[in-house]
Amino acid sequence: MKFLKKFFKWIIILFGLLVVVLYATDTDYLLKAVRTIYLTGHSTAYLEDYKKFDNQVVENGTPQPWPNHKNYNSVQESKSLKQINKTNKTIAYVIIKNDSIWFENYYDGFNENSQTNSFSMAKSYVSGLMGKAIQEGYIKSLDQPVSDFLPTFNEGLAAKMTVGDLSSMASGTNWDEKYYSPLSITTRAYFDDDLEKVMLGLKVVREPGTSYKYASGDTQMLAMVIEKATGKKMYDYLTESFWKPLGSENPTLWQVDSEDHDLVKAYCCIASNAKDFARFGKLYKDYGKWNGQQVLDSAFVAKSLKPRFPESPEYGYGWWLKTIGDKHFFMMRGHLGQYVFVEPNDNIIIVRLGHSKGPGDAVATFTDDITTYIKEAYKMLGYDL
């Protein structure tokens, strides 16, 4: 009995010392990481982790349900599609043809209204909100200096960084994109309760605006710029700019760092469903028009869907770009295989959400599953690819 008392006493002492060390080294965010992710059996963020964090509501207005295509669900999934959906634990697969639901299926207990984490698909929304802020005169242009809004970045190389650099992943900061390292800035940003402090600690170490390097921190900083420019919280700006005008069928949630600081995790973490995510793809497919109204400037949309740097043809302003055969897709992408693929010439939108994108997890590369999800959809539609 004495031994057990001593044992538990030392456990408590060691735990207390660990907590002190974490706070002393400014790594106390790891306590939240352990509680919300690692103790739940996960090694990284997961689809429904938004339930463990603080969120703000993005309200919807009058719902505009997608119509069903005349051939709705008339074709079964191919054998290859069934296999990859099973292997990668797909939870939603939707094909939209001519702005109508041509095929939809949901798996693993999820349904058409289930909310799951968008992860980096949120980056496309943030870039769109930047375009909206330019359109409404809150931001002068893509070339306006970031330091006009965030004075911390007003010296040296940092003074050259523009709003457009943030949207095109060309900031030149020392952000390190690592998802599985508990000590990376990417992990800190996900769990720290003062995200602005984390972001203002970044340094610009390369000439901004000269080359692409994927960095979630660029999108986070862009959101801070948009909030400073507009005087509006990002979740409110998303509500009024896109979520309501695009007729989303469900309200959604956007994670924030904490109730006290209330800054959205802009590089990720919008909890919604496949058919509401697809709306943003349709908006860009139609060059910013929705139901005849010009919601987003068409010139901005066109610029967003072209690579800024010829040596990096895979990225524009907030959107991924991929050519398969003679088809040119632009896409929203998320950490675990969250995708909205759009081929404007064929008027096709494909949405896939799930728990994994399979093997090949290098940052900012096109994993093999992307081609499979697209090709199998085209096979189902009876098109060559």
N, C-alpha and C positions, 0 to 999 in steps of 0.2 A: 504493500500500500504506500509506504514511504517512497519507494522507488518510482511509482507512478506519479505521485505528487511532484517529486523532483523533476521527472521527465517533462510533465506538462508545464511546470514552472519555467524550465529552460526553453521549451518551445515558445512560450509566450514572450520570454525575454528576447529570443532570437528574432521572432516576428516583429517585435517592437523595434529592435535595432535595424531590421531591414527597412521598415517604414521610415525611420529617421534618416537612413542613408538615401533612400529614394527621394525624400523631400530635400535633403541637403544637396543632392546632385541634380535637382530639377528633373527627375525622371519618375515622379510620382504618378504620371499618367499611366505607367505600367500597371498600377493597382487596378485601374479601370479596365485595362486591356485583359488582365487575368480574370476579372469578375465577369465581363461581358462576352468574351470570346473564348479564351483558353479553357476556362472551367466548364464551358458548355460543350467541349469536345471538338472545337474547331481550331484550325491553325491560322486562319485569316478571317476577314469579314465574310458574312454569309447572308443569304437572301432575306431573312426575316430579322436580322439583327437590329433593325430600326426600332423594334419594340423595347430594346435595352437602352435607348438614348432619348434625349429630349428632342422633340419635333415641333414644328409649326405647321399649321394647316394651310394648304393652298386650296381655296374654295373653287368649286365649279359653279357655272351659271345654269342656263337652260341646256339640258343634254341634247346632243344631236347624234343619235345612234347611227352607226354605220349600217347602210342597207345590206342585205344579203344578195349576193350575185345570183343570177338565174341558175347557175350550176353549183350553187352552194353545197359543199361537202359531198359532191358527186363522185369524187375520186378518192381512193384510199391511199394512205401513206405507202411509199415504196418500202421494200425490204431494207434497203440501206438506210433510209430515213428512220425507220422504226428502230434499227440497231443503234444508230448514233444517239437517238433520243433516249434510249434505255441506258446506254453506256455513260453518257454525259449528264444524265438525270435532268432532261428537259422538263419544264413545267408548263410551257406555253409555246405553241407553234401556230402562226397565223399567216395566211397568204391573202393579200388584198389585190384584186385586179379591177382596174377601171373604177377605183374608189368604192368598191363593194367587197364584202367579205366572201372570198372564194372558197377558203378552207380555214377551219380552226379546230384545234384540239388542245386539251389541257390534261395534265398528268400529275401523279403523286399527290392527289388530294387538293390540288389548286384548281381554281375556276377562272372564268373570264373577268371577274371583279377582284380577284386576290391581289393584294398589294405586296410587291417585293421590291428589293433595292435595285435602283437603276445603275448603281455604281457610276462609271465614267460616262454613261450616256448623258448624265447631267451637264457635262461640258458643252454639249451642243446647245442646250437651253441657255446656258450662261452667255455663250457667244451670240445667240439670237437676241438676248436681252441687251447686250452691248450694241447690236445693230439698232434695236428699238430706241435706246438712249441717244444714239447719234441722230436717228430719224426725228426724235422729239426735241433735239437741240440741247440736251443735257451734256453731251460730249461733242466736241467740235468735229472730230474726225478720227480715223484710225491712227493718225499721226500725232495726236495730242499726247504730250508727255505724261507719264504716270505720276511724276512728281507734282503735277498740278493738283492731284487729289491725295497723294500720299507723300508728304514732304520728306519723309525719311529717305526717300530715294532721289535726292536732289543734288548729289555730288558725284563727280567722276563718271565712270561708265554708267552708273545707275541713272544719271540725269538724261541719258540718251534713250532710255527704255520708253517705248510708247504703248498706248492702249492696244494697238494692233499687234504688237510683239507678244502681248500676253495671250491673245486669242489664237495666234498662229504658233505658239510654243517656241518663241524665239527671244525670250527675256534675257538669257545669259546668266541667270542666277545659279547659285550652287545647290539648288534643290536636287536631292538624290532619290530617284524613284525605286524604292525597294518595299515590296509588300509583306515579305515574310520575316524581315529583320525587326525585332522588337525595339531596337535602338535607332532606327532610321527616322528621318524627319517625316516620311510618309506615315509611319505608324504613330508618331507623336501627334501629327495633325489630326488623325482619326480619333484619338482619345483625349487629347488635351482639352481642358475646359476654357482655355483662353487662346483661341485660334489666331486672333489678330496679333497677339504677342509673338507667337511662333512665326508668323509671316513677316513681321517687321524685323525679325532677326536675320532674314536672308541677306546674302551679299551678291552683288552682280560681279561675276568673275570673268565673263566673256563679253565681247562687243555685242550689244543687243541688236536684233534685227538683221543678223547676217546668216544665221543658220537655224535649222529646226532641231530641237531636242525635247522629247516628250517629258513634260513636267506638270504634275497635278497642281503644283504650287502656282503656276502661271494662271490657271483658271481661278484658284482661290483669291489671288491678288486682284484679278479682273473683277470678281464679285465685290471686293472691297472698294474698288474704283467706282463701280456702278452705284453702289449704295451712297458713296460720298457725292457723286455727281447728281443723282436723282433725289437724294434725301429720303429714299424709300427703302424699306427692307426688301431683300431679294424675293422672299416668298410672297410678299404683297405685289411686287412688280411682275412676278410670273403670273399671279392670279389675274391681274388686270390686262396684261399684255397678250397672254397666250392661252392660259388654262380656261378662262371663261369664253373669250372670243372663238376658240376652236371647238367649243361645244363638248368639252370633256364630260364623260358620263358619270365620273366619280370625282369627289374631292381627293386630294392627295396630301402627302406629308413630305416635308423637307427637313432633314436632320439639322439641328443647330449644335454648336459646341457646348452650350449650357444655357440654363434659364437666365443666368445673370448677364452673360455677354451676348447671347442671342445672335450669333453670326452663323449663317448657313455653312454647312460643308459643301461648298459650291462645286467642288471637283467630283462630287458623287452624291448619292444618298437621297434621291427622290423616290419615294415609295408609291408605285402605281402599277398599272396592268398593261398587257400587250396592246390592246386596242386604243387606249388613251395615249400610250407612248407613240403609236403609229401616226397620230395626228400631226406631230411635229415633222415627221418625214413627208407627209402629204403637203404641208405648208411650204416646205422648201421645194418639193417637186413642182408645185404650182407657182414658183417664184414669188412667194410671199402673199399670194391671194387666198382668201377663204370665203366661200359663198359670194364671190364677186367683189369683196372688199379687200383693198390692199392693206393687209395687216402689217407686213414687213416690207421694206423697200426692195424692189426687185433687183436693182443693181447690187445692193449689198448681198443678197442671196446668191447671185451669180458669182460674185467675187469669192464668197465663202466656199464655193464648191469647186474651186480651182486651186492647185498647189501654189503656195507663195514662192517656194524655192524649187527650181527645176531639179535639183539633186535630191529632193525629198518629195516625190510625186504622190506619196501616200497621205498627205495631210494638207488641208486648206485652212480655213478659219473655223475651228471648232468641229470639223467634220472629217471623217476618214474617207479616202478615195481609193477605189480598186477596180481594175479592168480585168474581166474574164472573157477571153475571146474578143468579140466585137461589142461586148456590153460594158457600159460604164456605170458602176455603182457608187453612190455615196452612202455613208452609213454612220449611225451612232453605235458606239461600242462600250461595253462594260466589263469589268474585271473577271467575272465568272461566265462569260459568254452571253451577255445581254446584248442583243443586236436589233437594230432597225435598218434593213437594207432597202435601198430605193434605186430602181432603174427607171428614170423618167420617160425614156423613149418607148418602153414597153408598158408604161403605166402600172408598174408592179411594186408593191411594198411587201417585204417579208419580215416578220418579227419572230425572234426566238428568245426565250428567257429560260434560265436553268441554273443548276447548282454548279456546273463545271463546263469548261471549254475543252476538256480532254488534255492530252499530252501536248507539250510545246508551250510553255508558260512564260517565255521571254517577254520582257516589257516592250510594248510598242512594235510588235511584229504581227503579221497576219498568220494566225494559227490555221491548221488544216481544216478545222471544223467549219470555218467560214465558207470556204468553197463548197463543202458538202451540203450545208444547209441551203445555199443558193442553187446549186445544180439540181438537187433533188426536188426543189420547188418547181424549177423549170421543167423537169421531167414530168411531174404531176400535171402541169399545165399543158403538156404536149409540145413544148417549145424546144428548139435546139439551143445549145449553149456551148 
